[in-house]
């Protein structure tokens, strides 16, 4: 049984387009933590998670995020 899953983060652009910002293997504990978190940090930037989908064609978990504004 696999102990990791490849996760791709897509940033939703102002024009509605999607831009891939990160792809890496996550432990199953990190994937399970998504039930309890609303925000992720990647490359020093904070993003709000919007929704996710399991892409069976690629075997990847895809998560849609939007950047948080720094105050």
C-alpha positions as CSV (number, residue, x, y, z in Angstrom):
1,X,0.0,0.0,0.0
2,X,1.3,3.5,-0.9
3,X,2.2,5.8,1.9
4,X,2.3,9.0,-0.2
5,X,0.1,10.8,-2.7
6,X,1.2,13.3,-5.3
7,X,-0.6,16.6,-4.7
8,X,-0.8,19.5,-7.2
9,X,-1.8,22.9,-6.1
10,X,-3.5,25.2,-8.6
11,X,-3.8,29.0,-7.9
12,X,-7.0,30.5,-9.2
13,X,-6.1,33.6,-11.3
14,X,-8.2,36.8,-11.3
15,X,-9.3,36.0,-14.8
16,X,-10.6,32.6,-13.7
17,X,-7.6,30.7,-15.2
18,X,-5.7,28.1,-13.2
19,X,-1.9,28.2,-12.7
20,X,0.0,25.2,-11.2
21,X,2.1,26.4,-8.3
22,X,3.4,23.3,-6.6
23,X,3.5,19.5,-7.1
24,X,5.0,17.1,-4.6
25,X,4.4,13.9,-2.8
26,X,2.5,14.3,0.5
27,X,2.3,11.7,3.3
28,X,-1.1,10.3,3.9
29,X,-1.1,12.2,7.3
30,X,-0.7,15.5,5.4
31,X,-3.6,14.6,3.1
32,X,-5.7,13.7,6.1
33,X,-4.9,17.0,7.7
34,X,-6.8,18.8,4.9
35,X,-10.0,17.9,6.8
36,X,-8.9,20.4,9.5
37,X,-7.1,23.2,7.6
38,X,-8.3,26.1,5.5
39,X,-4.9,27.6,4.7
40,X,-1.6,26.4,3.2
41,X,1.8,28.0,3.0
42,X,4.0,27.3,-0.1
43,X,7.1,29.2,-1.0
44,X,6.6,31.7,1.8
45,X,3.1,32.6,0.6
46,X,-0.2,31.8,2.3
47,X,-3.2,30.4,0.3
48,X,-6.7,29.6,1.2
49,X,-7.9,26.2,0.1
50,X,-11.1,26.4,-2.0
51,X,-11.8,22.8,-3.2
52,X,-10.1,19.6,-4.2
53,X,-10.6,16.8,-6.6
54,X,-9.1,13.4,-7.0
55,X,-7.9,13.0,-10.7
56,X,-8.2,9.3,-11.3
57,X,-6.6,9.7,-14.8
58,X,-3.4,11.0,-13.3
59,X,-3.6,9.5,-9.8
60,X,-3.1,12.9,-8.3
61,X,-5.0,15.0,-5.7
62,X,-5.6,18.5,-7.2
63,X,-6.3,21.4,-4.8
64,X,-7.5,24.8,-5.9
65,X,-6.2,27.7,-3.8
66,X,-6.4,31.5,-3.8
67,X,-3.7,33.7,-2.5
68,X,-4.2,35.6,0.8
69,X,-3.6,39.3,0.9
70,X,-0.8,40.4,3.2
71,X,-2.1,43.1,5.6
